[in-house]
Amino acid sequence: MAARIAAMFREVLSSMAGPLATRRTWLGAVALAVVLSGCSLLPGRQGNAQDDAPSALATAGGAGTEGTARTGFTVTVEGPDEARELLDKHLELQRYRQLDDIGAAELSRLMVAAEANARELLGTLGYFTPHLVLELRDTPQAKTPRDVLIRVEPGPRTRVVQTQVGFAGPIVGDAAADAQREAIRSGWALGAGRDFTQQGWDNAKTLGLRALTAKRFPTGSVQTSRADIDADTATARLAVTYQSGPAYRFGPLVVRGAERYGVVGPSRIARLPTGEPYDQQKLLDAQERLASSGYYDSVFLTLDTSAGNPDFAPVIAQVREAQMQKVVLGVGFTTDSGPRVSVDHIYNQMPLLGWRAVSKLSIERDTKLLNTTWTGLPGEDGWKWGSLAQLKREQSGTYDVDSGRLRYGRSKSEGHIDRALFLQYDYAVPSGSDLPSTVEPAASAISANWNWTGRYFDDNANPRRGWGLALELGAGYTLSGQRLPFTRAYGRWMNVIPLGRVPDGDTAAVARQSRIALRAELGAITAKEAAQIPSTLRFLTGGDTTVRGYAYQQIGTVDAAGATVAGRYLAVASAEWQKPIVWNGQLTAFESAVFVDAGNVADKARELSKPKVGVGAGLRWRSPVGPLQADVAYGVDVKKFRLHLRLGVTF
């Protein structure tokens, strides 16, 4: 090392001998000599070539003399978990631990910078007056020669004492935006009394901006924001001003990528509210209608804010069309129906008619199904015509039943609500080689029906709160035996109620909330006793989604031969407590459940007073393909345990 320094020093002196030597060159030479000579003063350095060689090898290759990575020092943080985890993960000093040849003087300099860095990091948690003690300890007995100990006393956390949310731009004079401005102010996530953190401050500004851009003002932005921190009193005063930009209205739908299905069809399916004020949810609803129509493999809708006319801004629909025909093979399993194989054929544009046809063949343990559904494009009012033809063999109570169904009518899906009006023909014939003479005869009927379903869940696939209601009303005539009138009514209800209160906007707390899921079903057919009503219109219950602890559709009435058959009245109720599972302080993808189900079927309403009861517990897993539910239920009436498995939540 000394020989190398001397050679470099001679080069500097020789360069100074020329006519261009200046005072700055002399000063540079002296500084270079001091710096280079200082290298020999670092602790642990002897200033000879033998000591330099392994250090250079370690620095260049990141390995010691044995070819394994070594650590120059360790960092130990002592303090509250929140502060310790932050410094362990983000402290810049951690980056230098692998430099195994770092000297004590250099490490001391890094420790000075580390203190300032630690204060900045703790400030993001709202601790602006922390007490820090940094200590360098020799650890000759450990794997590393030194340890940097950081003791943290965070001090008081800063609290928000004042918040000002202001607006600039066209929103200020827009009376129609009064409710939107008030909603942003009242929904501000970091109000007075809340603990200040940098993440909370950033999240509050972002949530406010989302609320602004979600309706009428899609080009809104944060114009100014300020957080005044008083470290002496541990208080914060926050102020933010949102620039709204112009108010936008929906213009025409511009379809890009359309080849097979034209541009009229997408407009009718999307049903974009042209001329109405911009609403992000309405844009997403239109996108969802296009995506779920079956005509497209991918759909993405955006408002074109560059067109220059906010009062009639076009919406760009970038689509990738599905193939004209497609065959889908499926396999599955449920404890209700056992293993299942299916084949679906999809024809997106039938010749001449132009409707979409979906045909299905499904074979399960107790059910064989063949059907085809044809649907046309929606009209300007959103209603679309459709038809259904179906053949089915299934176990209905004790017997097998061969049935058929024809349906023709109109349907509409809009927002949370699905509606349908249709005429329907049904027939049902008991089948099997050992049918007793007392079995119910074949029956057929024609009816007019109205269906209404409303879903108001936060997530239809995995609801954590909200409710849903489905209603079916029908009136018709039997076509077998005496032609007698009948009416049919059916209702299904579900309500998911979170337990306890959590701060608004705290999504982590919402995810940890337990909840009660309540469910009920009621059904009734009114007709003369002599009316022969197809069993497919009457009621059975029991199974994974109704009364657990009993086999699928094995709760019904008892006929003259002692067999279980479908009845005219139905009542089911269920209560389930669902609790997310937290492990080592971390929320997992699993939930536990405890439930009580009760239900019955009868031919007279008063006979429903003696329900079949099932109790049990289960486990839920939020899998990538949907919630997987496993329940073990005890049927009180049959005195047996039964396992129930199903995928997804349907309503």
C-alpha positions as CSV (number, residue, x, y, z in Angstrom):
1,M,0.0,0.0,0.0
2,A,2.8,2.4,0.9
3,A,4.6,1.8,-2.4
4,R,1.4,2.4,-4.3
5,I,0.8,5.7,-2.5
6,A,4.4,6.9,-3.1
7,A,4.1,6.1,-6.9
8,M,0.8,8.1,-7.1
9,F,2.3,11.0,-5.2
10,R,5.3,11.1,-7.6
11,E,2.9,11.3,-10.6
12,V,1.1,14.2,-9.0
13,L,4.5,16.0,-8.4
14,S,5.6,15.4,-12.0
15,S,2.4,16.9,-13.3
16,M,3.0,20.0,-11.2
17,A,6.4,20.6,-12.8
18,G,4.8,21.8,-16.0
19,P,3.9,25.4,-16.8
20,L,0.2,24.8,-16.1
21,A,0.8,24.0,-12.4
22,T,-1.4,26.1,-10.2
23,R,-2.1,26.6,-6.6
24,R,-5.2,24.4,-7.0
25,T,-3.0,21.6,-8.2
26,W,-0.8,21.9,-5.1
27,L,-3.8,21.8,-2.8
28,G,-5.2,18.8,-4.7
29,A,-1.9,17.0,-4.3
30,V,-1.8,17.6,-0.6
31,A,-5.5,16.5,-0.2
32,L,-4.8,13.3,-2.1
33,A,-1.8,12.5,0.0
34,V,-3.8,13.0,3.2
35,V,-6.7,10.9,2.0
36,L,-4.5,8.1,0.8
37,S,-2.3,8.0,3.9
38,G,-5.5,8.0,6.0
39,C,-6.3,4.6,4.7
40,S,-3.4,3.1,6.8
41,L,-4.9,4.6,9.9
42,L,-8.2,2.7,9.7
43,P,-8.5,0.1,12.5
44,G,-7.6,-3.4,11.5
45,R,-5.5,-2.3,8.5
46,Q,-1.7,-2.9,8.7
47,G,-0.8,-1.1,5.4
48,N,0.8,-4.1,3.6
49,A,-0.1,-6.0,0.5
50,Q,-0.8,-9.2,2.4
51,D,-3.6,-7.6,4.3
52,D,-5.0,-5.8,1.2
53,A,-5.4,-8.9,-0.9
54,P,-8.3,-10.7,0.9
55,S,-10.1,-7.4,1.5
56,A,-10.0,-6.6,-2.2
57,L,-11.2,-10.1,-3.1
58,A,-14.1,-9.8,-0.7
59,T,-15.1,-6.4,-2.0
60,A,-14.9,-7.4,-5.6
61,G,-16.5,-10.8,-5.4
62,G,-18.7,-10.4,-2.3
63,A,-17.1,-13.5,-0.7
64,G,-14.5,-14.3,1.9
65,T,-11.5,-16.5,1.6
66,E,-13.7,-19.6,1.7
67,G,-16.0,-18.4,-1.0
68,T,-19.0,-17.7,1.3
69,A,-20.8,-14.4,1.8
70,R,-19.9,-12.6,5.1
71,T,-21.6,-9.8,7.0
72,G,-19.6,-6.8,8.2
73,F,-22.0,-5.9,11.0
74,T,-25.5,-6.5,12.3
75,V,-28.2,-4.0,13.2
76,T,-30.4,-4.6,16.3
77,V,-33.4,-2.4,16.9
78,E,-35.1,-2.3,20.3
79,G,-38.4,-0.6,20.7
80,P,-42.2,-1.0,20.1
81,D,-43.1,-3.5,17.4
82,E,-44.4,-0.9,15.0
83,A,-41.2,1.2,15.1
84,R,-38.9,-1.9,15.1
85,E,-40.5,-3.4,12.1
86,L,-40.3,-0.2,10.2
87,L,-36.6,0.4,10.9
88,D,-35.7,-3.3,10.3
89,K,-37.2,-3.1,6.8
90,H,-36.4,0.4,5.6
91,L,-33.4,1.8,7.5
92,E,-30.7,2.7,4.9
93,L,-28.0,1.4,7.3
94,Q,-29.2,-2.1,6.6
95,R,-27.9,-1.8,3.0
96,Y,-24.2,-1.8,4.2
97,R,-24.2,-4.9,6.3
98,Q,-22.6,-7.0,3.6
99,L,-19.5,-4.8,3.4
100,D,-17.2,-7.0,5.5
101,D,-14.2,-4.7,5.3
102,I,-15.9,-1.5,6.5
103,G,-13.9,0.3,9.2
104,A,-15.0,1.6,12.6
105,A,-14.6,5.2,11.5
106,E,-16.7,4.7,8.3
107,L,-19.3,2.8,10.4
108,S,-19.5,5.7,12.9
109,R,-20.2,8.1,10.0
110,L,-22.9,5.8,8.7
111,M,-24.4,5.7,12.2
112,V,-24.7,9.5,12.2
113,A,-26.6,9.4,8.9
114,A,-28.7,6.5,10.3
115,E,-30.0,8.6,13.2
116,A,-31.4,11.2,10.8
117,N,-32.8,8.5,8.5
118,A,-34.5,6.8,11.5
119,R,-36.1,10.1,12.6
120,E,-37.5,10.6,9.0
121,L,-38.9,7.0,9.0
122,L,-40.5,7.4,12.5
123,G,-42.0,10.6,11.3
124,T,-44.0,8.7,8.7
125,L,-45.7,6.9,11.6
126,G,-46.5,10.2,13.3
127,Y,-43.6,10.2,15.8
128,F,-41.7,13.5,15.3
129,T,-40.0,13.7,18.7
130,P,-38.4,10.2,19.2
131,H,-35.6,9.6,21.6
132,L,-32.9,7.5,19.8
133,V,-29.7,5.9,21.2
134,L,-27.2,4.4,18.8
135,E,-24.4,2.3,20.2
136,L,-21.6,0.4,18.4
137,R,-20.7,-2.8,20.1
138,D,-17.9,-5.2,19.4
139,T,-19.1,-8.8,19.1
140,P,-16.0,-10.9,18.6
141,Q,-17.8,-14.1,19.7
142,A,-20.5,-13.7,17.1
143,K,-20.4,-14.3,13.4
144,T,-20.0,-10.6,12.8
145,P,-17.4,-8.4,14.4
146,R,-19.7,-5.5,15.3
147,D,-23.3,-4.8,16.1
148,V,-25.2,-1.5,15.8
149,L,-27.7,-1.3,18.6
150,I,-30.6,1.3,18.1
151,R,-32.9,1.9,21.1
152,V,-36.1,3.7,20.1
153,E,-38.5,5.5,22.4
154,P,-41.0,6.9,19.8
155,G,-42.6,9.5,22.1
156,P,-46.1,10.8,21.6
157,R,-47.8,10.2,18.3
158,T,-49.1,13.2,16.5
159,R,-52.8,13.7,16.4
160,V,-54.8,15.6,13.8
161,V,-56.5,18.7,15.3
162,Q,-57.8,20.4,12.2
163,T,-58.7,19.4,8.6
164,Q,-59.6,21.7,5.7
165,V,-60.9,20.3,2.5
166,G,-61.3,22.9,-0.3
167,F,-62.2,22.9,-3.9
168,A,-61.3,24.8,-7.0
169,G,-62.5,24.9,-10.6
170,P,-66.1,24.5,-12.0
171,I,-67.2,22.4,-9.0
172,V,-67.3,25.5,-6.8
173,G,-70.2,27.1,-8.6
174,D,-72.0,23.9,-9.6
175,A,-75.1,23.5,-7.4
176,A,-75.6,20.0,-8.7
177,A,-72.3,19.0,-7.1
178,D,-73.2,20.2,-3.6
179,A,-73.9,16.7,-2.4
180,Q,-70.7,15.4,-3.9
181,R,-68.6,18.1,-2.2
182,E,-70.3,17.4,1.2
183,A,-69.8,13.7,0.8
184,I,-66.0,14.2,0.2
185,R,-65.8,16.4,3.3
186,S,-67.8,14.2,5.5
187,G,-66.1,11.0,4.3
188,W,-62.6,12.4,4.9
189,A,-60.6,9.5,6.3
190,L,-58.2,11.5,8.5
191,G,-60.3,13.8,10.5
192,A,-59.7,15.6,13.8
193,G,-58.8,13.2,16.6
194,R,-57.2,10.6,14.4
195,D,-53.6,9.6,14.6
196,F,-51.4,11.1,11.9
197,T,-49.3,8.9,9.7
198,Q,-47.9,9.5,6.3
199,Q,-49.7,6.5,4.9
200,G,-53.0,7.7,6.4
201,W,-52.4,11.2,5.0
202,D,-51.7,9.8,1.5
203,N,-54.7,7.4,1.7
204,A,-57.0,10.2,2.8
205,K,-56.0,12.4,-0.1
206,T,-56.4,9.5,-2.5
207,L,-59.8,8.5,-1.3
208,G,-61.0,12.1,-1.5
209,L,-59.7,12.3,-5.1
210,R,-61.5,9.0,-6.0
211,A,-64.7,10.3,-4.7
212,L,-64.2,13.5,-6.8
213,T,-63.4,11.7,-10.0
214,A,-66.0,8.9,-9.6
215,K,-68.8,11.3,-10.6
216,R,-69.0,14.3,-13.1
217,F,-65.3,15.3,-12.8
218,P,-63.1,12.5,-14.1
219,T,-60.1,14.8,-14.7
220,G,-60.0,16.0,-11.1
221,S,-56.6,16.3,-9.3
222,V,-55.0,17.4,-6.0
223,Q,-54.1,21.1,-6.5
224,T,-52.4,21.7,-3.2
225,S,-51.9,19.8,0.0
226,R,-50.2,20.8,3.3
227,A,-49.6,19.1,6.6
228,D,-48.4,21.5,9.3
229,I,-46.8,19.5,12.1
230,D,-46.2,21.0,15.5
231,A,-43.7,18.6,17.1
232,D,-43.8,20.4,20.5
233,T,-47.5,19.7,20.9
234,A,-47.6,16.6,18.8
235,T,-50.5,18.0,16.7
236,A,-51.1,18.2,12.9
237,R,-53.2,20.6,10.8
238,L,-54.1,19.3,7.4
239,A,-55.3,21.2,4.3
240,V,-56.0,19.9,0.8
241,T,-57.5,21.6,-2.2
242,Y,-59.0,19.6,-5.1
243,Q,-59.1,21.0,-8.6
244,S,-62.2,19.5,-10.2
245,G,-61.6,20.2,-13.9
246,P,-64.7,20.4,-16.2
247,A,-67.9,18.4,-15.6
248,Y,-68.3,15.6,-18.2
249,R,-71.4,14.0,-19.7
250,F,-71.5,10.6,-21.5
251,G,-71.3,10.8,-25.3
252,P,-71.7,8.1,-27.9
253,L,-70.1,4.6,-27.5
254,V,-67.2,4.1,-30.0
255,V,-66.4,0.4,-30.5
256,R,-62.9,-0.5,-31.5
257,G,-62.0,-4.1,-32.5
258,A,-65.5,-5.1,-33.7
259,E,-65.5,-7.5,-36.7
260,R,-68.1,-10.3,-36.3
261,Y,-70.9,-8.7,-34.3
262,G,-70.9,-5.1,-35.6
263,V,-71.3,-1.9,-33.5
264,V,-75.1,-1.9,-33.0
265,G,-75.1,-4.9,-30.7
266,P,-72.5,-3.6,-28.3
267,S,-74.4,-0.3,-27.9
268,R,-77.6,-2.2,-27.0
269,I,-75.8,-4.5,-24.6
270,A,-73.9,-1.8,-22.9
271,R,-76.9,0.6,-22.6
272,L,-74.6,3.5,-21.8
273,P,-76.7,6.5,-20.5
274,T,-75.8,8.9,-23.3
275,G,-76.3,12.5,-22.3
276,E,-76.2,11.9,-18.5
277,P,-73.5,13.2,-16.2
278,Y,-70.4,11.0,-16.0
279,D,-70.6,8.3,-13.3
280,Q,-67.7,5.8,-13.0
281,Q,-70.1,3.1,-11.6
282,K,-72.4,3.4,-14.6
283,L,-69.3,3.1,-16.9
284,L,-68.2,-0.1,-15.0
285,D,-71.8,-1.5,-15.2
286,A,-71.8,-1.0,-19.0
287,Q,-68.4,-2.7,-19.2
288,E,-69.7,-5.6,-17.1
289,R,-72.7,-6.1,-19.3
290,L,-70.5,-6.3,-22.4
291,A,-68.0,-8.6,-20.7
292,S,-70.7,-11.0,-19.4
293,S,-72.7,-11.1,-22.7
294,G,-70.6,-13.9,-24.1
295,Y,-69.8,-12.0,-27.3
296,Y,-66.4,-10.8,-26.1
297,D,-63.3,-12.3,-24.6
298,S,-62.2,-8.9,-23.2
299,V,-63.7,-5.5,-22.9
300,F,-62.3,-2.2,-21.6
301,L,-64.3,1.1,-21.5
302,T,-62.7,4.5,-21.1
303,L,-64.1,8.0,-21.2
304,D,-62.3,10.0,-23.9
305,T,-61.4,13.3,-22.1
306,S,-59.2,14.4,-25.0
307,A,-62.0,14.9,-27.4
308,G,-62.5,18.6,-26.3
309,N,-66.2,18.5,-25.6
310,P,-66.9,17.6,-22.0
311,D,-70.7,17.9,-22.6
312,F,-70.6,15.0,-25.0
313,A,-67.5,13.0,-24.4
314,P,-67.3,9.7,-26.3
315,V,-66.7,6.4,-24.5
316,I,-64.1,4.2,-26.2
317,A,-64.9,0.4,-26.0
318,Q,-61.8,-1.6,-26.8
319,V,-63.1,-5.2,-27.4
320,R,-61.7,-8.5,-28.4
321,E,-64.5,-10.6,-29.9
322,A,-65.1,-14.2,-28.9
323,Q,-65.2,-17.0,-31.5
324,M,-68.5,-17.5,-33.3
325,Q,-68.8,-21.0,-31.9
326,K,-67.2,-22.6,-28.9
327,V,-67.3,-26.0,-27.1
328,V,-66.6,-26.0,-23.3
329,L,-65.9,-29.2,-21.4
330,G,-66.4,-29.2,-17.6
331,V,-66.0,-31.5,-14.6
332,G,-67.0,-30.9,-11.0
333,F,-68.2,-32.4,-7.8
334,T,-70.7,-31.5,-5.1
335,T,-71.9,-33.5,-2.1
336,D,-75.5,-32.7,-3.3
337,S,-75.1,-34.3,-6.8
338,G,-71.7,-36.1,-6.7
339,P,-69.3,-36.0,-9.7
340,R,-70.4,-34.1,-12.8
341,V,-69.3,-33.9,-16.4
342,S,-70.7,-31.4,-18.9
343,V,-70.4,-30.3,-22.4
344,D,-71.5,-26.8,-23.5
345,H,-71.9,-25.6,-27.1
346,I,-72.1,-21.8,-27.7
347,Y,-73.2,-20.3,-31.0
348,N,-73.0,-16.5,-30.7
349,Q,-74.9,-15.7,-33.9
350,M,-77.3,-18.3,-35.2
351,P,-78.1,-18.3,-38.9
352,L,-81.1,-16.2,-40.0
353,L,-82.4,-15.5,-36.5
354,G,-79.1,-13.9,-35.3
355,W,-79.8,-15.0,-31.7
356,R,-77.2,-16.5,-29.3
357,A,-77.7,-20.2,-28.5
358,V,-76.2,-22.0,-25.5
359,S,-76.8,-25.7,-25.4
360,K,-75.7,-28.0,-22.5
361,L,-75.5,-31.7,-21.7
362,S,-74.8,-32.5,-18.1
363,I,-74.5,-35.8,-16.3
364,E,-74.4,-36.1,-12.5
365,R,-74.9,-38.9,-10.1
366,D,-78.7,-38.5,-9.8
367,T,-79.4,-35.9,-12.6
368,K,-79.1,-36.0,-16.4
369,L,-79.9,-32.7,-18.2
370,L,-80.1,-31.5,-21.8
371,N,-81.2,-28.0,-22.5
372,T,-80.8,-25.1,-25.0
373,T,-81.3,-21.4,-24.3
374,W,-81.7,-18.9,-27.1
375,T,-81.5,-15.1,-26.5
376,G,-81.7,-12.1,-28.7
377,L,-80.0,-8.8,-28.4
378,P,-81.5,-6.2,-26.0
379,G,-83.8,-3.6,-27.5
380,E,-83.5,0.1,-26.8
381,D,-85.3,-0.4,-23.5
382,G,-82.9,-3.1,-22.3
383,W,-85.4,-6.0,-22.6
384,K,-84.5,-9.0,-24.7
385,W,-86.5,-12.0,-25.9
386,G,-85.4,-15.5,-25.1
387,S,-86.5,-19.1,-25.1
388,L,-85.6,-22.3,-23.3
389,A,-86.1,-26.0,-24.1
390,Q,-85.1,-28.6,-21.5
391,L,-85.2,-32.3,-20.8
392,K,-84.3,-33.6,-17.4
393,R,-84.1,-36.8,-15.3
394,E,-83.5,-36.3,-11.6
395,Q,-84.1,-37.9,-8.2
396,S,-87.1,-36.0,-6.8
397,G,-87.6,-37.2,-3.2
398,T,-87.7,-41.0,-3.3
399,Y,-88.6,-41.4,-7.0
400,D,-86.9,-40.5,-10.3
401,V,-88.8,-38.0,-12.4
402,D,-88.6,-37.4,-16.1
403,S,-89.5,-33.8,-16.9
404,G,-89.6,-31.3,-19.7
405,R,-89.9,-27.5,-19.9
406,L,-90.5,-25.0,-22.7
407,R,-90.3,-21.3,-22.0
408,Y,-90.6,-18.1,-24.0
409,G,-90.5,-14.5,-22.8
410,R,-88.5,-11.4,-22.1
411,S,-85.8,-10.5,-19.5
412,K,-83.8,-7.5,-18.4
413,S,-80.8,-7.0,-16.2
414,E,-80.1,-3.5,-15.0
415,G,-77.8,-2.5,-12.1
416,H,-78.6,-4.7,-9.1
417,I,-81.9,-6.0,-10.5
418,D,-82.9,-8.8,-12.8
419,R,-86.4,-9.1,-14.2
420,A,-88.2,-11.7,-16.4
421,L,-91.7,-12.2,-17.8
422,F,-92.4,-15.5,-19.6
423,L,-94.9,-18.2,-20.5
424,Q,-93.9,-21.7,-19.5
425,Y,-95.0,-25.3,-20.2
426,D,-94.0,-28.1,-17.8
427,Y,-94.6,-31.8,-17.6
428,A,-93.3,-34.4,-15.1
429,V,-93.6,-38.2,-15.2
430,P,-92.4,-40.4,-12.3
431,S,-90.1,-43.1,-13.6
432,G,-88.5,-46.4,-12.4
433,S,-89.3,-50.1,-12.5
434,D,-90.5,-50.4,-8.9
435,L,-93.1,-47.6,-8.8
436,P,-96.0,-48.5,-6.5
437,S,-99.5,-48.2,-7.7
438,T,-100.2,-45.3,-5.4
439,V,-97.5,-43.1,-7.0
440,E,-98.6,-39.7,-8.2
441,P,-99.6,-39.7,-11.9
442,A,-97.9,-37.8,-14.8
443,A,-98.8,-34.1,-14.8
444,S,-98.5,-31.1,-17.0
445,A,-99.3,-27.4,-16.8
446,I,-99.0,-24.1,-18.5
447,S,-98.4,-20.8,-16.6
448,A,-97.5,-17.2,-16.9
449,N,-94.7,-16.0,-14.6
450,W,-93.0,-12.9,-13.3
451,N,-89.5,-13.1,-11.6
452,W,-87.6,-10.3,-9.8
453,T,-84.2,-10.5,-8.2
454,G,-82.3,-7.7,-6.4
455,R,-78.7,-8.1,-5.2
456,Y,-77.3,-5.4,-2.9
457,F,-74.2,-7.1,-1.7
458,D,-70.7,-5.5,-1.5
459,D,-69.5,-8.5,-3.5
460,N,-71.9,-10.9,-5.2
461,A,-69.3,-13.7,-5.3
462,N,-68.2,-13.4,-1.7
463,P,-70.5,-11.0,0.3
464,R,-69.3,-9.5,3.5
465,R,-72.3,-7.2,3.9
466,G,-75.6,-6.5,2.1
467,W,-78.8,-8.3,1.2
468,G,-80.6,-10.0,-1.6
469,L,-84.2,-10.8,-2.4
470,A,-85.7,-13.0,-5.1
471,L,-89.5,-13.2,-5.9
472,E,-91.3,-15.5,-8.2
473,L,-95.1,-15.3,-9.0
474,G,-96.9,-17.5,-11.4
475,A,-100.5,-18.4,-12.4
476,G,-101.7,-21.1,-14.7
477,Y,-103.8,-24.1,-15.5
478,T,-103.1,-27.8,-15.1
479,L,-103.4,-29.8,-18.4
480,S,-103.6,-33.3,-16.9
481,G,-106.8,-34.7,-15.3
482,Q,-109.1,-31.9,-14.5
483,R,-108.0,-28.5,-15.9
484,L,-107.9,-26.5,-12.8
485,P,-106.3,-23.1,-12.0
486,F,-103.4,-22.7,-9.6
487,T,-101.0,-20.0,-8.4
488,R,-97.4,-20.4,-7.3
489,A,-95.4,-18.0,-5.2
490,Y,-91.8,-18.3,-4.0
491,G,-89.4,-16.0,-2.2
492,R,-85.8,-16.2,-1.2
493,W,-84.0,-13.7,1.1
494,M,-80.4,-13.4,2.4
495,N,-78.9,-10.7,4.6
496,V,-75.2,-10.5,5.7
497,I,-74.7,-8.3,8.8
498,P,-71.2,-7.3,10.0
499,L,-70.8,-7.4,13.7
500,G,-69.2,-4.4,15.6
501,R,-68.2,-1.1,14.2
502,V,-65.0,-0.1,12.4
503,P,-63.7,3.3,11.2
504,D,-64.8,4.4,7.8
505,G,-62.3,3.6,5.1
506,D,-60.4,1.0,7.3
507,T,-60.5,-1.8,4.8
508,A,-58.2,-4.0,7.0
509,A,-60.7,-3.8,9.9
510,V,-63.6,-4.6,7.6
511,A,-61.9,-7.7,6.4
512,R,-61.4,-8.9,10.0
513,Q,-65.0,-8.3,11.0
514,S,-67.1,-11.3,11.9
515,R,-70.7,-11.4,10.6
516,I,-74.1,-13.1,10.7
517,A,-75.6,-14.5,7.5
518,L,-79.4,-14.9,7.7
519,R,-81.3,-16.8,5.1
520,A,-84.9,-17.7,4.5
521,E,-87.1,-19.3,1.8
522,L,-90.9,-19.5,1.5
523,G,-93.0,-21.1,-1.1
524,A,-96.7,-21.8,-1.6
525,I,-99.0,-23.3,-4.3
526,T,-102.7,-22.7,-4.0
527,A,-105.0,-25.0,-6.0
528,K,-107.8,-27.5,-5.4
529,E,-106.7,-30.8,-3.9
530,A,-107.5,-32.6,-7.2
531,A,-105.2,-30.4,-9.3
532,Q,-102.4,-32.4,-10.7
533,I,-99.4,-30.0,-10.6
534,P,-96.1,-31.2,-12.0
535,S,-93.6,-32.1,-9.3
536,T,-91.0,-29.7,-10.9
537,L,-93.3,-26.8,-9.9
538,R,-93.7,-28.1,-6.3
539,F,-91.1,-28.0,-3.5
540,L,-88.4,-30.1,-2.0
541,T,-85.5,-29.0,0.3
542,G,-82.4,-30.3,2.0
543,G,-78.8,-30.2,0.9
544,D,-75.7,-27.9,0.7
545,T,-77.6,-24.6,0.1
546,T,-80.8,-25.2,2.1
547,V,-81.0,-27.5,5.2
548,R,-77.6,-29.0,5.9
549,G,-77.4,-32.3,7.7
550,Y,-79.9,-33.8,5.1
551,A,-79.4,-35.2,1.6
552,Y,-80.2,-33.1,-1.4
553,Q,-84.0,-32.7,-1.9
554,Q,-84.8,-35.4,0.6
555,I,-87.1,-33.2,2.8
556,G,-90.6,-33.4,1.4
557,T,-94.1,-34.8,2.0
558,V,-94.9,-38.5,2.4
559,D,-97.2,-40.2,0.0
560,A,-99.5,-43.1,0.5
561,A,-96.7,-45.6,-0.2
562,G,-94.5,-44.0,2.4
563,A,-92.2,-42.4,-0.1
564,T,-90.9,-38.7,-0.1
565,V,-92.4,-36.5,-2.8
566,A,-92.6,-32.8,-3.5
567,G,-95.1,-30.7,-1.6
568,R,-97.1,-27.5,-2.0
569,Y,-95.6,-25.5,0.9
570,L,-92.0,-24.7,1.8
571,A,-90.4,-22.9,4.7
572,V,-86.6,-22.7,5.4
573,A,-84.6,-20.5,7.8
574,S,-80.9,-20.4,8.5
575,A,-78.5,-18.4,10.7
576,E,-74.7,-18.6,10.3
577,W,-71.9,-16.9,12.2
578,Q,-68.9,-16.3,10.0
579,K,-65.5,-15.3,11.5
580,P,-62.3,-14.6,9.5
581,I,-59.3,-16.5,10.9
582,V,-56.3,-14.5,12.1
583,W,-53.0,-16.3,12.6
584,N,-50.0,-14.7,14.2
585,G,-51.6,-11.3,13.8
586,Q,-52.1,-11.8,10.1
587,L,-55.4,-12.2,8.3
588,T,-55.6,-15.5,6.4
589,A,-57.7,-16.6,3.5
590,F,-59.7,-18.9,5.8
591,E,-62.9,-18.4,7.8
592,S,-64.8,-20.4,10.3
593,A,-68.5,-20.8,10.5
594,V,-71.1,-22.1,12.9
595,F,-74.7,-22.5,11.7
596,V,-78.3,-23.7,12.4
597,D,-80.6,-24.6,9.6
598,A,-84.3,-25.5,9.8
599,G,-86.9,-26.3,7.1
600,N,-89.8,-28.4,6.1
601,V,-92.1,-29.2,3.1
602,A,-95.8,-30.0,3.5
603,D,-99.1,-30.1,1.5
604,K,-100.8,-28.0,4.2
605,A,-99.4,-24.8,5.6
606,R,-100.1,-25.8,9.2
607,E,-97.8,-28.9,8.9
608,L,-94.8,-26.7,8.4
609,S,-94.7,-26.1,12.2
610,K,-92.4,-29.2,12.7
611,P,-89.2,-28.3,10.8
612,K,-86.2,-30.6,10.2
613,V,-83.2,-29.1,12.0
614,G,-79.5,-29.3,11.1
615,V,-76.6,-27.9,13.2
616,G,-72.9,-27.8,12.4
617,A,-69.7,-26.0,11.7
618,G,-67.6,-25.3,8.7
619,L,-64.5,-23.8,7.1
620,R,-64.3,-21.3,4.2
621,W,-61.4,-20.7,1.9
622,R,-61.2,-17.8,-0.4
623,S,-59.6,-19.7,-3.3
624,P,-58.5,-18.1,-6.6
625,V,-61.7,-19.5,-8.3
626,G,-64.1,-18.5,-5.6
627,P,-65.0,-19.3,-2.0
628,L,-64.7,-23.0,-1.2
629,Q,-67.1,-24.1,1.6
630,A,-66.8,-27.3,3.7
631,D,-69.4,-27.9,6.4
632,V,-70.1,-30.8,8.7
633,A,-73.7,-30.9,9.8
634,Y,-75.7,-33.1,12.1
635,G,-79.3,-33.8,11.0
636,V,-81.3,-33.8,14.3
637,D,-84.2,-35.7,12.7
638,V,-82.1,-38.4,11.0
639,K,-79.5,-38.5,13.7
640,K,-76.6,-38.5,11.2
641,F,-73.6,-36.4,10.3
642,R,-73.2,-35.3,6.7
643,L,-70.3,-33.5,4.9
644,H,-71.3,-30.7,2.6
645,L,-68.9,-29.3,0.0
646,R,-69.6,-26.5,-2.5
647,L,-67.8,-23.8,-4.5
648,G,-69.0,-20.3,-4.7
649,V,-71.9,-18.3,-3.2
650,T,-74.9,-17.9,-5.4
651,F,-78.1,-15.9,-4.9
